[in-house]
């Protein structure tokens, strides 16, 4: 009976630990100005972004991915971004403009 109680308690602790880790993970989304032709993976900011259509998305467990250098890496590969978001946070216009400065010249829209 004691072994069963110990195993049950251990299983419950493991379940709570895994649930806590899953809850701590956040999506980081880069919205692309132009859709990608095919599903692509990109490692940036210590996370694996999966890019499909007009978005690149990574599931991360820390805030080190939601930083300007990650945004610049994605813009440098796929062109200007229309948004860079994580949970309820998003880059403002100035930070997004600085990020998009890393986009290839051929992908940048002409200035009005």
TORZATI-275294 format. One record per atom (N, C-alpha, C): residue in three letters; atom name; residue number from 1; x, y, z. Coordinates in pm, whole numbers, plus 50000, padded with zeros to 5 digits. Layout:
(ALA, CA, NUM, (X, Y, Z)),
...
***
This chain:
(UNK, N, 1, (50082, 49880, 50000)),
(UNK, CA, 1, (50000, 50000, 50000)),
(UNK, C, 1, (50087, 50126, 50000)),
(UNK, N, 2, (50197, 50123, 50073)),
(UNK, CA, 2, (50287, 50238, 50081)),
(UNK, C, 2, (50350, 50267, 49945)),
(UNK, N, 3, (50388, 50162, 49871)),
(UNK, CA, 3, (50449, 50181, 49740)),
(UNK, C, 3, (50350, 50246, 49644)),
(UNK, N, 4, (50225, 50202, 49649)),
(UNK, CA, 4, (50122, 50260, 49561)),
(UNK, C, 4, (50104, 50408, 49591)),
(UNK, N, 5, (50101, 50446, 49716)),
(UNK, CA, 5, (50085, 50587, 49754)),
(UNK, C, 5, (50204, 50670, 49705)),
(UNK, N, 6, (50324, 50614, 49719)),
(UNK, CA, 6, (50445, 50685, 49674)),
(UNK, C, 6, (50443, 50702, 49523)),
(UNK, N, 7, (50406, 50598, 49451)),
(UNK, CA, 7, (50399, 50606, 49304)),
(UNK, C, 7, (50292, 50706, 49260)),
(UNK, N, 8, (50179, 50706, 49328)),
(UNK, CA, 8, (50072, 50800, 49294)),
(UNK, C, 8, (50118, 50944, 49318)),
(UNK, N, 9, (50185, 50966, 49430)),
(UNK, CA, 9, (50235, 51101, 49461)),
(UNK, C, 9, (50340, 51144, 49359)),
(UNK, N, 10, (50429, 51052, 49320)),
(UNK, CA, 10, (50532, 51084, 49221)),
(UNK, C, 10, (50470, 51116, 49086)),
(UNK, N, 11, (50369, 51040, 49047)),
(UNK, CA, 11, (50301, 51065, 48920)),
(UNK, C, 11, (50230, 51201, 48923)),
(UNK, N, 12, (50168, 51233, 49033)),
(UNK, CA, 12, (50100, 51362, 49046)),
(UNK, C, 12, (50199, 51478, 49038)),
(UNK, N, 13, (50315, 51463, 49102)),
(UNK, CA, 13, (50418, 51567, 49099)),
(UNK, C, 13, (50471, 51585, 48957)),
(UNK, N, 14, (50495, 51476, 48887)),
(UNK, CA, 14, (50542, 51484, 48749)),
(UNK, C, 14, (50439, 51552, 48660)),
(UNK, N, 15, (50314, 51519, 48677)),
(UNK, CA, 15, (50207, 51582, 48599)),
(UNK, C, 15, (50201, 51731, 48624)),
(UNK, N, 16, (50211, 51773, 48749)),
(UNK, CA, 16, (50208, 51916, 48782)),
(UNK, C, 16, (50330, 51988, 48725)),
(UNK, N, 17, (50446, 51923, 48730)),
(UNK, CA, 17, (50567, 51984, 48677)),
(UNK, C, 17, (50555, 52005, 48526)),
(UNK, N, 18, (50511, 51903, 48455)),
(UNK, CA, 18, (50495, 51915, 48310)),
(UNK, C, 18, (50388, 52017, 48273)),
(UNK, N, 19, (50280, 52021, 48348)),
(UNK, CA, 19, (50174, 52119, 48321)),
(UNK, C, 19, (50226, 52261, 48344)),
(UNK, N, 20, (50307, 52279, 48447)),
(UNK, CA, 20, (50365, 52411, 48474)),
(UNK, C, 20, (50459, 52455, 48365)),
(UNK, N, 21, (50538, 52362, 48312)),
(UNK, CA, 21, (50629, 52396, 48203)),
(UNK, C, 21, (50551, 52432, 48078)),
(UNK, N, 22, (50447, 52360, 48047)),
(UNK, CA, 22, (50366, 52389, 47928)),
(UNK, C, 22, (50299, 52525, 47942)),
(UNK, N, 23, (50251, 52557, 48062)),
(UNK, CA, 23, (50184, 52685, 48084)),
(UNK, C, 23, (50283, 52800, 48072)),
(UNK, N, 24, (50410, 52776, 48105)),
(UNK, CA, 24, (50510, 52882, 48099)),
(UNK, C, 24, (50555, 52912, 47957)),
(UNK, N, 25, (50527, 52824, 47863)),
(UNK, CA, 25, (50569, 52846, 47726)),
(UNK, C, 25, (50479, 52949, 47659)),
(UNK, N, 26, (50540, 53030, 47575)),
(UNK, CA, 26, (50470, 53137, 47508)),
(UNK, C, 26, (50498, 53129, 47358)),
(UNK, N, 27, (50403, 53169, 47279)),
(UNK, CA, 27, (50425, 53177, 47135)),
(UNK, C, 27, (50490, 53311, 47101)),
(UNK, N, 28, (50590, 53306, 47017)),
(UNK, CA, 28, (50647, 53427, 46959)),
(UNK, C, 28, (50613, 53422, 46811)),
(UNK, N, 29, (50547, 53527, 46761)),
(UNK, CA, 29, (50499, 53528, 46624)),
(UNK, C, 29, (50557, 53646, 46547)),
(UNK, N, 30, (50613, 53616, 46432)),
(UNK, CA, 30, (50659, 53719, 46339)),
(UNK, C, 30, (50565, 53714, 46220)),
(UNK, N, 31, (50494, 53823, 46197)),
(UNK, CA, 31, (50403, 53830, 46082)),
(UNK, C, 31, (50480, 53887, 45964)),
(UNK, N, 32, (50482, 53810, 45856)),
(UNK, CA, 32, (50561, 53846, 45739)),
(UNK, C, 32, (50485, 53937, 45643)),
(UNK, N, 33, (50558, 54027, 45580)),
(UNK, CA, 33, (50497, 54115, 45479)),
(UNK, C, 33, (50461, 54038, 45352)),
(UNK, N, 34, (50539, 53935, 45321)),
(UNK, CA, 34, (50515, 53850, 45204)),
(UNK, C, 34, (50513, 53705, 45251)),
(UNK, N, 35, (50418, 53624, 45204)),
(UNK, CA, 35, (50413, 53485, 45248)),
(UNK, C, 35, (50533, 53404, 45197)),
(UNK, N, 36, (50570, 53303, 45274)),
(UNK, CA, 36, (50677, 53213, 45231)),
(UNK, C, 36, (50618, 53114, 45131)),
(UNK, N, 37, (50700, 53071, 45036)),
(UNK, CA, 37, (50654, 52980, 44931)),
(UNK, C, 37, (50624, 52841, 44986)),
(UNK, N, 38, (50703, 52798, 45084)),
(UNK, CA, 38, (50682, 52666, 45141)),
(UNK, C, 38, (50720, 52668, 45288)),
(UNK, N, 39, (50669, 52570, 45362)),
(UNK, CA, 39, (50698, 52561, 45505)),
(UNK, C, 39, (50850, 52557, 45525)),
(UNK, N, 40, (50898, 52644, 45614)),
(UNK, CA, 40, (51041, 52659, 45638)),
(UNK, C, 40, (51067, 52667, 45787)),
(UNK, N, 41, (51178, 52612, 45831)),
(UNK, CA, 41, (51220, 52624, 45970)),
(UNK, C, 41, (51340, 52718, 45977)),
(UNK, N, 42, (51341, 52801, 46080)),
(UNK, CA, 42, (51450, 52895, 46102)),
(UNK, C, 42, (51484, 52897, 46251)),
(UNK, N, 43, (51610, 52881, 46284)),
(UNK, CA, 43, (51653, 52892, 46423)),
(UNK, C, 43, (51695, 53037, 46445)),
(UNK, N, 44, (51629, 53103, 46539)),
(UNK, CA, 44, (51660, 53242, 46572)),
(UNK, C, 44, (51627, 53265, 46719)),
(UNK, N, 45, (51709, 53338, 46787)),
(UNK, CA, 45, (51683, 53369, 46927)),
(UNK, C, 45, (51676, 53247, 47016)),
(UNK, N, 46, (51746, 53141, 46977)),
(UNK, CA, 46, (51746, 53020, 47058)),
(UNK, C, 46, (51620, 52936, 47045)),
(UNK, N, 47, (51538, 52966, 46946)),
(UNK, CA, 47, (51414, 52890, 46925)),
(UNK, C, 47, (51402, 52849, 46779)),
(UNK, N, 48, (51322, 52749, 46755)),
(UNK, CA, 48, (51295, 52706, 46618)),
(UNK, C, 48, (51162, 52767, 46575)),
(UNK, N, 49, (51170, 52854, 46474)),
(UNK, CA, 49, (51050, 52914, 46418)),
(UNK, C, 49, (51005, 52828, 46300)),
(UNK, N, 50, (50876, 52802, 46293)),
(UNK, CA, 50, (50817, 52734, 46179)),
(UNK, C, 50, (50743, 52841, 46101)),
(UNK, N, 51, (50784, 52860, 45977)),
(UNK, CA, 51, (50728, 52965, 45893)),
(UNK, C, 51, (50639, 52902, 45787)),
(UNK, N, 52, (50515, 52947, 45784)),
(UNK, CA, 52, (50416, 52901, 45687)),
(UNK, C, 52, (50326, 53018, 45653)),
(UNK, N, 53, (50295, 53033, 45526)),
(UNK, CA, 53, (50207, 53143, 45487)),
(UNK, C, 53, (50269, 53276, 45522)),
(UNK, N, 54, (50198, 53354, 45600)),
(UNK, CA, 54, (50245, 53488, 45636)),
(UNK, C, 54, (50291, 53500, 45780)),
(UNK, N, 55, (50333, 53388, 45842)),
(UNK, CA, 55, (50377, 53394, 45981)),
(UNK, C, 55, (50485, 53293, 46011)),
(UNK, N, 56, (50573, 53332, 46103)),
(UNK, CA, 56, (50672, 53242, 46162)),
(UNK, C, 56, (50639, 53235, 46310)),
(UNK, N, 57, (50629, 53113, 46363)),
(UNK, CA, 57, (50587, 53096, 46502)),
(UNK, C, 57, (50684, 53002, 46574)),
(UNK, N, 58, (50720, 53039, 46697)),
(UNK, CA, 58, (50803, 52955, 46782)),
(UNK, C, 58, (50737, 52946, 46919)),
(UNK, N, 59, (50749, 52830, 46981)),
(UNK, CA, 59, (50704, 52813, 47119)),
(UNK, C, 59, (50829, 52817, 47205)),
(UNK, N, 60, (50832, 52910, 47298)),
(UNK, CA, 60, (50950, 52927, 47383)),
(UNK, C, 60, (50910, 52927, 47529)),
(UNK, N, 61, (51005, 52892, 47614)),
(UNK, CA, 61, (50978, 52890, 47758)),
(UNK, C, 61, (51046, 53005, 47831)),
(UNK, N, 62, (51104, 53099, 47757)),
(UNK, CA, 62, (51168, 53214, 47821)),
(UNK, C, 62, (51154, 53336, 47730)),
(UNK, N, 63, (51192, 53452, 47781)),
(UNK, CA, 63, (51175, 53576, 47705)),
(UNK, C, 63, (51295, 53612, 47619)),
(UNK, N, 64, (51398, 53528, 47613)),
(UNK, CA, 64, (51518, 53561, 47536)),
(UNK, C, 64, (51493, 53557, 47385)),
(UNK, N, 65, (51383, 53500, 47342)),
(UNK, CA, 65, (51354, 53493, 47199)),
(UNK, C, 65, (51288, 53622, 47150)),
(UNK, N, 66, (51215, 53687, 47236)),
(UNK, CA, 66, (51142, 53809, 47198)),
(UNK, C, 66, (51232, 53930, 47216)),
(UNK, N, 67, (51335, 53939, 47129)),
(UNK, CA, 67, (51432, 54048, 47137)),
(UNK, C, 67, (51461, 54100, 46996)),
(UNK, N, 68, (51515, 54221, 46984)),
(UNK, CA, 68, (51539, 54279, 46852)),
(UNK, C, 68, (51625, 54193, 46758)),
(UNK, N, 69, (51727, 54126, 46809)),
(UNK, CA, 69, (51813, 54049, 46720)),
(UNK, C, 69, (51737, 53932, 46655)),
(UNK, N, 70, (51642, 53874, 46727)),
(UNK, CA, 70, (51561, 53766, 46668)),
(UNK, C, 70, (51474, 53822, 46557)),
(UNK, N, 71, (51412, 53936, 46582)),
(UNK, CA, 71, (51329, 54002, 46481)),
(UNK, C, 71, (51412, 54031, 46356)),
(UNK, N, 72, (51534, 54082, 46377)),
(UNK, CA, 72, (51622, 54115, 46264)),
(UNK, C, 72, (51664, 53990, 46187)),
(UNK, N, 73, (51687, 53880, 46258)),
(UNK, CA, 73, (51722, 53755, 46189)),
(UNK, C, 73, (51609, 53709, 46096)),
(UNK, N, 74, (51487, 53720, 46143)),
(UNK, CA, 74, (51372, 53677, 46063)),
(UNK, C, 74, (51352, 53772, 45946)),
(UNK, N, 75, (51359, 53903, 45971)),
(UNK, CA, 75, (51344, 54001, 45862)),
(UNK, C, 75, (51456, 53986, 45760)),
(UNK, N, 76, (51577, 53954, 45807)),
(UNK, CA, 76, (51690, 53935, 45717)),
(UNK, C, 76, (51671, 53816, 45625)),
(UNK, N, 77, (51597, 53719, 45670)),
(UNK, CA, 77, (51574, 53598, 45589)),
(UNK, C, 77, (51451, 53610, 45500)),
(UNK, N, 78, (51342, 53668, 45552)),
(UNK, CA, 78, (51215, 53667, 45481)),
(UNK, C, 78, (51164, 53804, 45436)),
(UNK, N, 79, (51235, 53910, 45468)),
(UNK, CA, 79, (51189, 54044, 45431)),
(UNK, C, 79, (51116, 54110, 45546)),
(UNK, N, 80, (51066, 54231, 45523)),
(UNK, CA, 80, (51003, 54310, 45630)),
(UNK, C, 80, (50888, 54237, 45700)),
(UNK, N, 81, (50879, 54262, 45830)),
(UNK, CA, 81, (50771, 54207, 45912)),
(UNK, C, 81, (50665, 54312, 45933)),
(UNK, N, 82, (50541, 54269, 45945)),
(UNK, CA, 82, (50433, 54361, 45977)),
(UNK, C, 82, (50404, 54364, 46126)),
(UNK, N, 83, (50454, 54263, 46200)),
(UNK, CA, 83, (50438, 54258, 46345)),
(UNK, C, 83, (50535, 54156, 46403)),
(UNK, N, 84, (50574, 54179, 46529)),
(UNK, CA, 84, (50655, 54084, 46605)),
(UNK, C, 84, (50595, 54083, 46743)),
(UNK, N, 85, (50537, 53968, 46784)),
(UNK, CA, 85, (50455, 53962, 46904)),
(UNK, C, 85, (50489, 53841, 46990)),
(UNK, N, 86, (50463, 53855, 47121)),
(UNK, CA, 86, (50476, 53746, 47215)),
(UNK, C, 86, (50372, 53765, 47324)),
(UNK, N, 87, (50274, 53678, 47327)),
(UNK, CA, 87, (50167, 53692, 47426)),
(UNK, C, 87, (50095, 53824, 47405)),
(UNK, N, 88, (50093, 53908, 47507)),
(UNK, CA, 88, (50026, 54038, 47498)),
(UNK, C, 88, (50121, 54150, 47460)),
(UNK, N, 89, (50249, 54117, 47438)),
(UNK, CA, 89, (50348, 54219, 47403)),
(UNK, C, 89, (50372, 54220, 47252)),
(UNK, N, 90, (50402, 54338, 47201)),
(UNK, CA, 90, (50432, 54352, 47058)),
(UNK, C, 90, (50531, 54467, 47041)),
(UNK, N, 91, (50614, 54454, 46938)),
(UNK, CA, 91, (50706, 54563, 46907)),
(UNK, C, 91, (50624, 54683, 46860)),
(UNK, N, 92, (50661, 54803, 46906)),
(UNK, CA, 92, (50595, 54924, 46858)),
(UNK, C, 92, (50652, 54959, 46720)),
(UNK, N, 93, (50599, 55064, 46659)),
(UNK, CA, 93, (50639, 55101, 46522)),
(UNK, C, 93, (50789, 55127, 46509)),
(UNK, N, 94, (50848, 55194, 46608)),
(UNK, CA, 94, (50991, 55227, 46601)),
(UNK, C, 94, (51078, 55102, 46609)),
(UNK, N, 95, (51044, 55010, 46699)),
(UNK, CA, 95, (51121, 54886, 46711)),
(UNK, C, 95, (51103, 54799, 46587)),
(UNK, N, 96, (50984, 54797, 46532)),
(UNK, CA, 96, (50959, 54718, 46411)),
(UNK, C, 96, (51035, 54777, 46292)),
(UNK, N, 97, (51041, 54909, 46284)),
(UNK, CA, 97, (51117, 54975, 46177)),
(UNK, C, 97, (51265, 54941, 46187)),
(UNK, N, 98, (51319, 54943, 46309)),
(UNK, CA, 98, (51460, 54908, 46330)),
(UNK, C, 98, (51484, 54761, 46293)),
(UNK, N, 99, (51391, 54678, 46325)),
(UNK, CA, 99, (51400, 54536, 46289)),
(UNK, C, 99, (51402, 54520, 46138)),
(UNK, N, 100, (51312, 54588, 46070)),
(UNK, CA, 100, (51300, 54575, 45925)),
(UNK, C, 100, (51419, 54634, 45849)),
(UNK, N, 101, (51501, 54711, 45916)),
(UNK, CA, 101, (51622, 54763, 45852)),
(UNK, C, 101, (51716, 54650, 45813)),
(UNK, N, 102, (51698, 54534, 45875)),
(UNK, CA, 102, (51781, 54417, 45844)),
(UNK, C, 102, (51731, 54341, 45722)),
(UNK, N, 103, (51613, 54377, 45673)),
(UNK, CA, 103, (51557, 54307, 45556)),
(UNK, C, 103, (51641, 54335, 45432)),
(UNK, N, 104, (51653, 54237, 45342)),
(UNK, CA, 104, (51728, 54261, 45219)),
(UNK, C, 104, (51670, 54378, 45141)),
(UNK, N, 105, (51755, 54458, 45079)),
(UNK, CA, 105, (51710, 54577, 45005)),
(UNK, C, 105, (51607, 54541, 44900)),
(UNK, N, 106, (51621, 54425, 44836)),
(UNK, CA, 106, (51528, 54384, 44731)),
(UNK, C, 106, (51389, 54355, 44785)),
(UNK, N, 107, (51378, 54329, 44918)),
(UNK, CA, 107, (51249, 54296, 44977)),
(UNK, C, 107, (51179, 54415, 45039)),
(UNK, N, 108, (51250, 54526, 45055)),
(UNK, CA, 108, (51192, 54644, 45118)),
(UNK, C, 108, (51100, 54718, 45023)),
(UNK, N, 109, (50992, 54766, 45079)),
(UNK, CA, 109, (50897, 54845, 44998)),
(UNK, C, 109, (50954, 54983, 44974)),
(UNK, N, 110, (50929, 55042, 44858)),
(UNK, CA, 110, (50977, 55177, 44833)),
(UNK, C, 110, (50911, 55277, 44927)),
(UNK, N, 111, (50983, 55379, 44964)),
(UNK, CA, 111, (50929, 55482, 45052)),
(UNK, C, 111, (50832, 55569, 44973)),
(UNK, N, 112, (50719, 55609, 45035)),
(UNK, CA, 112, (50620, 55691, 44963)),
(UNK, C, 112, (50669, 55832, 44941)),
***
